[in-house]
Amino acid sequence: MNSSSLWIVLQRMRIPFVVIVVTYSIAVIGLVSIDGVDSQGKPYNMSIFDAFYFVTYTATTIGFGEVPYEFTYDQRLFTSFAIYITVLGWFYGIGSLVSLLQDKLFLSEIYKANFRRSVKSLKKDFIIVLGYNYITSEIIKKSMEANMRAVVVEREKVRADELILEGFTPSVPVLVSDAHSSVALEMAGIHQRNCKAVVSLFEDDELNLRIALTSKILNPHVKLAIKSTTQNHTENLRDIGAEIIENPFSIISDQIQLALKAPTILMLEKWLYQIDNLDAHPMTLPHGKYVVCGFGRMGNSLYKVLNENGIDTVFLDIDQNVLMDFRNRCENIIINNADDKQNLIKAGIEDAVAIIAATNDDTTNLSILTTAKKINPKIVTIVRENEIVDFSIFENSHVNHIFMPSKILIYKTTNALVNPISDKMVRIMATKDEAWGQHLACELVQKISINPIILELTLNKNEACEVVEYLEKEEHSLKLDVFLKSRRNRKQHNNVVPLLIMRKDDWILQPEWDEEIMIGDEILFACDENAKEDIEYIANNWYEFYYIVTGKEKNYIPFLHKKEIF
């Protein structure tokens, strides 16, 4: 059956219902069969309706009296018997109903039915978030700020209750179920047109891969945001067709590479993620000898980056099995406890320019950095912070650079889901050099401010209906500078810088204002609030668009003649 809760009701209440029907039937038939007398002393037999009416209020212990006439002793004797059997039938029925309302299976089905209704009622675009924790909670908040709803599937009832207590507005439907279940994904609305993505950021790479495969089978068009911490799983996810694959350790390594080669690019990246503004001090790292404590997944990524940049690196790790394969590629390995003064001295901490504490234990990382600072006070300290708490032990210990995989996942995943053009811009910028980054940063600060607004505009009927309608005519063309002009005075220019145009499988970085735009273009602007408002009005308001294109004001244009104006 489509409604499992209804099936449970019919199954559990079948016998109580039969008992009530049987007891009522016995009582009604008996009252109809027994002879009575009317008010004039003549023989009288109750009608079925009168008998049913009398049994109804008698069985429920209400008691309105003998109707329609005073009963004979025979009728009263049978009525006494009927009262007992019907009342007992009601007690049995009510008891069964109370038991049903407390049944966990029934309550679970009611909960699932409510969840299905909540998901089907979503009219806006939404994402399916698998698992609820600090990371996914922040992703939900940032998505909702961008006018995108969320549906959550969480295995643990306690965490699902925490989500409810979070008090999201509008509310976030949550289903208690295994995240890898195809049934759960279907209930969460993966087949709905407005389901835009599935987010799976579990620590278990195998689980993430399984979820990705199941999601693509259920809906090949849904976007996947999946966490992967190994190269093998990353390649498998790419084969499946996952669009957003986030490896926090690779991201940290990429940021360290930018800090070594192009710190301004890293500053621009943080600005796009809305972490810092363009007035922030770029993160720079010195060249020289590095000591890395802890190999593992993060250490493996760091080795590749540091080796590519010609950095002399010594690794310290207590786990011999972790470093067994790594030893074939690098000789600078010390298999010992990194949280030891003599081991750090043996690794060359005295003449090292930087130390990276990359273990998965925050206390160990802090102890390593404290010991290293005592030996070499000038050393640059870099740390991996694993736990997100209100009080950061590293920020209060004056560590130079802190990398937190959890926060990196939040920013990267949210940006890829909510601002896909901005995410593409980040990836393209990573291939540029420091000179290019400095030039772009200076241009943004001079033309706009130290904290420009990011605006993404897709030339379709939803986001730029007037531009699309104009370009649909064969003889019409538009240049990018249609978004440069002020709608108050088209001879004046707004504070806006075009950053990127995505056109099918191609892209144009920092396009010129005379670039012709086409239907379907995805454009990324940096601008101020006034320019953002003007661009949105020009793209969607007929009167503003007409003024920008022609330079003429139109106070009123009947809709029927709108297409004949140009």
JODA-V217191 format. One record per backbone hydrogen bond with DSSP energy under -0.5 kcal/mol. NH is the residue of the N-H (numbers start at 0). CO is the residue of the C=O. Records with the same first field share a line. If there is no record, write none. Layout:
NH: CO, CO
This chain:
3: 1
6: 2
7: 3
8: 4
9: 5
10: 6
11: 7
12: 8
13: 10
16: 12
17: 13
18: 14
19: 15
20: 16
21: 17
22: 18
23: 19
24: 20
25: 21
26: 22
27: 23
28: 24
29: 25
30: 26
31: 27
32: 28
33: 29
35: 43
37: 41
40: 37
43: 35
45: 30
50: 46
51: 47
52: 48
53: 49
54: 50
55: 51
56: 52
57: 53
58: 54
59: 55
60: 57
61: 56
62: 56
66: 64
75: 71
76: 72
77: 73
78: 74
79: 75
80: 76
81: 77
82: 78
83: 79
84: 80
85: 81
86: 82
87: 83
88: 84
89: 85
90: 86
91: 87
92: 88
93: 89
94: 90
95: 91
96: 92
97: 93
98: 94
99: 95
100: 96
101: 97, 98
102: 99
106: 102
107: 103
108: 104
109: 105
110: 106
111: 107
112: 108
113: 109
114: 110
115: 111
116: 112
117: 113
118: 114
119: 115
120: 116
121: 118
125: 193
126: 148
127: 196
128: 126, 150
129: 127, 198
130: 128, 152
132: 130
136: 132
137: 133
138: 134
139: 135
140: 136
141: 137
142: 138
143: 139
144: 140
145: 141
146: 143
147: 142
148: 124
150: 126
151: 172
152: 128
153: 174
159: 155
160: 156
161: 157
162: 158
163: 159
164: 160
165: 161
166: 162, 163
167: 162
172: 149, 170
174: 151
176: 153, 174
180: 177
184: 180
185: 181
186: 182
187: 183
188: 185
189: 184
191: 188
194: 191
195: 125, 193
196: 125
197: 222
198: 127
199: 197, 224
200: 129
204: 202
207: 203
208: 204
209: 205
210: 206
211: 207
212: 208
213: 209
214: 210
215: 211
216: 212
217: 213
218: 214
221: 218
222: 195
224: 197
225: 223, 243
226: 199
227: 245
233: 229
234: 230
235: 231
236: 232
237: 233
238: 234
239: 235
240: 236
241: 236
243: 223
244: 242
245: 225, 243
246: 244
247: 245
250: 246
251: 247
252: 248
253: 249
254: 250
255: 251
256: 252
257: 253
258: 254
259: 255
260: 256
261: 257
264: 261
265: 261
266: 262
267: 263
268: 264
269: 265
270: 266
271: 267
272: 268
273: 270
274: 269
275: 269
277: 449
279: 276
281: 279
283: 281
284: 258
289: 311
290: 353
291: 289, 313
292: 290, 355
293: 291, 315
298: 294
299: 295
300: 296
301: 297
302: 298
303: 299
304: 300
305: 301
306: 302
307: 303
308: 304
309: 306
310: 305
311: 287
312: 310
313: 289
314: 331
315: 291
316: 333
319: 317
322: 318
323: 319, 320
326: 322
327: 324
328: 325
329: 325
332: 330
333: 314
334: 332
335: 316, 333
339: 337
343: 339
344: 340
345: 341
346: 342
347: 344
348: 343
350: 347
351: 348
352: 288
353: 288
354: 379
355: 290
356: 354, 381
357: 292, 355
364: 360
365: 361
366: 362
367: 363
368: 364
369: 365
370: 366
371: 367
372: 368
373: 369
374: 370
375: 371
378: 375
379: 352
381: 354
382: 400
383: 356
384: 382, 402
385: 383
388: 386
391: 389
392: 390
395: 391
396: 393
397: 394
398: 393
400: 380
402: 382
404: 402
407: 403
408: 404
409: 405
410: 406
411: 407
412: 408
413: 409
414: 410
415: 411
416: 412
417: 413
418: 413, 414
422: 418
423: 419
424: 420
425: 421
426: 422
427: 423
428: 424
429: 425
430: 427
431: 428
436: 432
437: 433
438: 434
439: 435
440: 436
441: 437
442: 438
443: 439
444: 440
445: 441
446: 442
447: 443
448: 443
452: 526
454: 524
456: 522
458: 520
459: 457
463: 459
465: 538
466: 538
467: 463
468: 464
469: 465
470: 466
471: 467
472: 469
475: 472
477: 516
479: 514
480: 512
481: 478
482: 479
483: 480
484: 480
485: 488, 491
491: 488
493: 483
495: 493
496: 525
498: 523
499: 523
500: 507
501: 521
502: 500, 505
505: 502
507: 500
509: 498
510: 507
514: 511
516: 477
519: 458
520: 517
521: 501
522: 456, 520
523: 499
524: 454, 522
525: 496
526: 452
527: 494
531: 527
532: 528
533: 529
534: 530
535: 531
536: 532
537: 533
538: 534
539: 535
540: 536
541: 539
544: 540
545: 541
546: 542
547: 543
548: 544
549: 545
550: 545, 546
551: 545
560: 557
561: 558
563: 560
564: 561
